[in-house]
Amino acid sequence: MSQLIAKTVARRYGHNIPVISTVASANSTLIAKRRRFHSSEYKLYSDPNVRHKTAPVPPEPNKNPAVGLGPSRDESIGQKRLADFDLAGRVFIVTGGARGLGLCLAEALVETGGKVYCFDREAHPDEDWKEAARRADKWGGTLHYCQQDVQDYKGLDKTVESIANTHRRLDGLIAAAGVQQICPAVDYSHDDVARVMDINYTGVMMTATSAARQMFKWKCHGSMCFIASMSGQVANKGLTSPVYNSSKAAVVQLARNLAMEWSPIRKDGTGGIRVNCLSPGHILTPMVLKNFEEVPGLREKWEAENMMGRLAETTEFKGAALFLLSNASSFMTGNNLVIDGGHTSW
Ligand SMILES: NC(=O)c1ccc[n+]([C@@H]2O[C@H](COP(=O)([O-])OP(=O)(O)OC[C@H]3O[C@@H](n4cnc5c(N)ncnc54)[C@H](O)[C@@H]3O)[C@@H](O)[C@H]2O)c1
């Protein structure tokens, strides 16, 4: 075979090339080079005087804004199944947690060991909430209820502070309190615009800043998730909700800006708070069921608008909330996770 190659080369280039010997000598040069490299490498790492100059050294923690946010190797590698998702002992606040999506996401945190405080303006939570609280024991987490309107900024700040003081920590927030108002733009009153924005946008801002103050105080590095909506990116076909949709766009932009301010860990140990948004498509919740009563044919229209031909259940967002609030998303901040059955993708 080698003679055949030599003949072919000779025919093409008009002279004899010692193919075998060229390959063989190239190989032996390579092997010799490798041997020299490995023996010098061995010397490098076996000589303590050389090693400290060449081996990689982790950056000084205060100069590395990511330290403390990443999952520890001991915790996450082979020690325990999916330890990155473990929230045992951590304390969270979920606004709009009396029912619907907020309650379901609160359950995700409880099921992984979190101590979760649901805030809502309702005097009493739904029957579903009570059922969820009964189940909480089973998972090692706890579920608590506080009647707290996010428009009452002073009361909100006090309630957040008292929770953080009780546990001497606060690890994160899901801001899900929100309202919808269907109304043609020209008929929207100033008061109605102000009310929707005050709950959906200012309420998120004030809850986040109250929580951040406590997280700074207790030097807790953690995560926040604002519930925005795909409606922050597209107008909903069949639904005149100009203020709701723009309030959700504002929340996405708010998350980016707070992430920029709060994500790095400062020299005094404060910071290290990641901030992201979750933007769901249409979900079957009390809010949406009310929309269906108000607008005939809306359900069918919405079902046809996404690639899956159906609306979502609240449980389909639990994994995403757990991901965003846990170490599993430790390198994610200032982002917007859209889960909409493909609605905004075509
Ligand atoms: N359902 C959907 O299709 C959908 C889609 C995308 C985003 N979202 C968002 O998800 C979040 C939850 O919505 P949902 O569908 O579960 O609605 P929902 O009406 O069932 O739940 C909203 C909760 O927020 C509470 N709330 C309202 N105003 C409040 C205030 N001022 N202070 C405290 N609590 C207040 C309500 O009492 C209620 O318990 C909202 O932010 C909503 O905009 C919903």
The ligand as an SDF file (V2000), in Angstrom:
LIG
                    3D

 44 48  0  0  0  0  0  0  0  0999 V2000
  -53.1390   34.1370   33.8750 N   0  0  0  0  0  0  0  0  0  0  0  0
  -52.3720   34.4330   32.8370 C   0  0  0  0  0  0  0  0  0  0  0  0
  -52.6430   34.0380   31.7000 O   0  0  0  0  0  0  0  0  0  0  0  0
  -51.1300   35.2360   33.0460 C   0  0  0  0  0  0  0  0  0  0  0  0
  -50.2300   35.3230   31.9910 C   0  0  0  0  0  0  0  0  0  0  0  0
  -49.0770   36.0520   32.1530 C   0  0  0  0  0  0  0  0  0  0  0  0
  -48.8370   36.6820   33.3420 C   0  0  0  0  0  0  0  0  0  0  0  0
  -49.7300   36.5900   34.3630 N   0  0  0  0  0  0  0  0  0  0  0  0
  -49.4000   37.2890   35.6030 C   0  0  0  0  0  0  0  0  0  0  0  0
  -49.3170   36.3460   36.6450 O   0  0  0  0  0  0  0  0  0  0  0  0
  -49.6080   36.9850   37.8790 C   0  0  0  0  0  0  0  0  0  0  0  0
  -50.6630   36.1740   38.6110 C   0  0  0  0  0  0  0  0  0  0  0  0
  -51.8500   36.2380   37.8550 O   0  0  0  0  0  0  0  0  0  0  0  0
  -53.0220   35.1760   37.9160 P   0  0  0  0  0  0  0  0  0  0  0  0
  -53.3940   34.8660   36.5350 O   0  0  0  0  0  0  0  0  0  0  0  0
  -52.6960   34.0830   38.8530 O   0  0  0  0  0  0  0  0  0  0  0  0
  -54.1640   36.1190   38.4720 O   0  0  0  0  0  0  0  0  0  0  0  0
  -55.0650   36.0100   39.7660 P   0  0  0  0  0  0  0  0  0  0  0  0
  -56.0160   37.1520   39.6720 O   0  0  0  0  0  0  0  0  0  0  0  0
  -55.6230   34.6620   39.8970 O   0  0  0  0  0  0  0  0  0  0  0  0
  -54.0160   36.2570   40.9290 O   0  0  0  0  0  0  0  0  0  0  0  0
  -53.4820   37.5320   41.1960 C   0  0  0  0  0  0  0  0  0  0  0  0
  -53.3620   37.6780   42.6950 C   0  0  0  0  0  0  0  0  0  0  0  0
  -52.8080   38.9690   42.9500 O   0  0  0  0  0  0  0  0  0  0  0  0
  -53.5150   39.5290   44.0230 C   0  0  0  0  0  0  0  0  0  0  0  0
  -53.4270   40.9910   44.0220 N   0  0  0  0  0  0  0  0  0  0  0  0
  -53.9660   41.8410   43.1300 C   0  0  0  0  0  0  0  0  0  0  0  0
  -53.7120   43.1080   43.5030 N   0  0  0  0  0  0  0  0  0  0  0  0
  -52.9720   43.0410   44.6340 C   0  0  0  0  0  0  0  0  0  0  0  0
  -52.4150   44.0110   45.4790 C   0  0  0  0  0  0  0  0  0  0  0  0
  -52.5870   45.3200   45.2640 N   0  0  0  0  0  0  0  0  0  0  0  0
  -51.7090   43.5970   46.5510 N   0  0  0  0  0  0  0  0  0  0  0  0
  -51.5480   42.2860   46.8050 C   0  0  0  0  0  0  0  0  0  0  0  0
  -52.0940   41.3200   46.0470 N   0  0  0  0  0  0  0  0  0  0  0  0
  -52.7930   41.6980   44.9590 C   0  0  0  0  0  0  0  0  0  0  0  0
  -54.9380   39.0610   43.8150 C   0  0  0  0  0  0  0  0  0  0  0  0
  -55.7170   39.1790   45.0040 O   0  0  0  0  0  0  0  0  0  0  0  0
  -54.7240   37.6300   43.3880 C   0  0  0  0  0  0  0  0  0  0  0  0
  -54.6890   36.7410   44.4850 O   0  0  0  0  0  0  0  0  0  0  0  0
  -50.0640   38.3990   37.5320 C   0  0  0  0  0  0  0  0  0  0  0  0
  -48.9900   39.2980   37.6960 O   0  0  0  0  0  0  0  0  0  0  0  0
  -50.4260   38.2860   36.0740 C   0  0  0  0  0  0  0  0  0  0  0  0
  -50.3330   39.4990   35.4140 O   0  0  0  0  0  0  0  0  0  0  0  0
  -50.8630   35.8790   34.2440 C   0  0  0  0  0  0  0  0  0  0  0  0
  1  2  1  0
  2  3  2  0
  2  4  1  0
  4  5  1  0
  4 44  2  0
  5  6  2  0
  6  7  1  0
  7  8  2  0
  8  9  1  0
  8 44  1  0
  9 10  1  0
  9 42  1  0
 10 11  1  0
 11 12  1  0
 11 40  1  0
 12 13  1  0
 13 14  1  0
 14 15  2  0
 14 16  1  0
 14 17  1  0
 17 18  1  0
 18 19  2  0
 18 20  1  0
 18 21  1  0
 21 22  1  0
 22 23  1  0
 23 24  1  0
 23 38  1  0
 24 25  1  0
 25 26  1  0
 25 36  1  0
 26 27  1  0
 26 35  1  0
 27 28  2  0
 28 29  1  0
 29 30  1  0
 29 35  2  0
 30 31  1  0
 30 32  2  0
 32 33  1  0
 33 34  2  0
 34 35  1  0
 36 37  1  0
 36 38  1  0
 38 39  1  0
 40 41  1  0
 40 42  1  0
 42 43  1  0
M  CHG  2   8   1  16  -1
M  END
$$$$
